Amino acid sequence: MTYTTRQYQAVLHCLEQRPEEALTAADLAEALRRSEHPVGLATIYRQLEKLESAGRIHKIHTEEGSFFQFCPHADHHNCFLLRCEDCGRIVHLDIPAQMTDEDCDMIAKAINKVAAVLA
């Protein structure tokens, strides 16, 4: 079993409790402070890097900065992330395990085409 710190567990637990939300490191720091588990921002960034490397979270890059979202899939292969260009909300979708990367690319292209038509 891999050793994890109290801070690692606190950051992971905070993200697990809000699986539908993509949070910034500052959002996590505030939530942890409110839950009486204060963790410094630099420590949060280190824990987020570890969680991303372990496949426990997604890191989402946007013009507004980086957001982090819990991922229930260890390898990220059974999920899809969609971001609304109007409100910025990020939705984590489960996909069937039998879908290939090519299937996912085809879905992404179709979604982009629909978004272009709606714009």
Disulfide bonds with the S-S distance in Angstrom:
none
